[in-house]
Amino acid sequence: MKGECVIGTARAMPGARAVGAIPVGRRAGGAPIEIPLLLVNGADDGPVLWIDGAVHGDEPEGPLAVLRLVERLDPARLRGAVVGVPVVNTGAFEASQRGNPADLFTYDLNRIYPGRPDGHLTERVAYAHYATLVEHADMEIAVHSGGAHSYLAYAQFFTPTPSGTELARAMGPRWDLLLKSFSDRGSPQAAMKQHGKPAITVELGGLCDTFPGRFQANADALVDGFLNVMRHYKMIDGTPEYAARWMVGQQKTVVLAPASGLWVPEPGVLRQRVRQGDRLARIYGLSGEVAAEVRAPFDGIPFGMRTNPSVQLGDWCVFFGVVEEEISA
Ligand SMILES: [Zn+2]
């Protein structure tokens, strides 16, 4: 028999919704530091699906997708519960930066899980989120994008266990590029893995693609994926859909800028299969010369591309996946 669901300060009886937060501490001026959360507690039993946005503060697709999903759910017709965290790193979101500029010691929240309860500010945010997540969640989806620097297109990082693969495939037809997670440490996904629970990191959009209409379209594409996951796990009624085939591989590298200058990516290569040596972009020096050509380091698929035209030596340029196998549904 299902009872009241209490997560952080949010409390919801079966068939109800609530808003609340995971407390972290206070700012010097007294304002609370907390992680907001939206709880939809279904009327009937089922899994707890946890969705996290804005682990990186310059990636707004997750926040909008969480808000739009929660708005659409009817707790009376839901089995299990959905926990939506629109913004995990509120300090980074307020600054519209990847990390919280008030913490230069542990800037990137997605590299420091499970955090430390007695650590630097962002480590404490990580720990508060981590402890609540692994206590309550049966599965987790973290939403990322290209942020201020890049655009990323329908890629997901997954944990290649049976339950991790199942969750990745449940995102539906558009999410056919599955990349094995590049690290077993540091992210919420890695923390979930340590507890034997499935989690995925999905990548769509970037600040270059938040023009009116485009922003909503990216969020709605994410919501379509979440609803497909919920149909797959029978949290809501309906027939889930799947990709006809999956490209499975790994993020082999992020190509770093070999020169500084004006970044000009080639049209027609993003999320296309390319051959080793194919040109992906040019970097122009400001005297008009081509300072560097960026070429595909392997046969593979550029699933993310720098979109900020000002580029500096060593900056992220091309997120490059290598497809190791194609699997039919
Ligand atoms: Zn990110």
Boltz pocket constraint, residues with backbone or C-beta under 6 A from the ligand:
constraints:
  - pocket:
      binder: B
      contacts: [[A, 55], [A, 56], [A, 59], [A, 110], [A, 143], [A, 144], [A, 145], [A, 147]]
      max_distance: 6.0
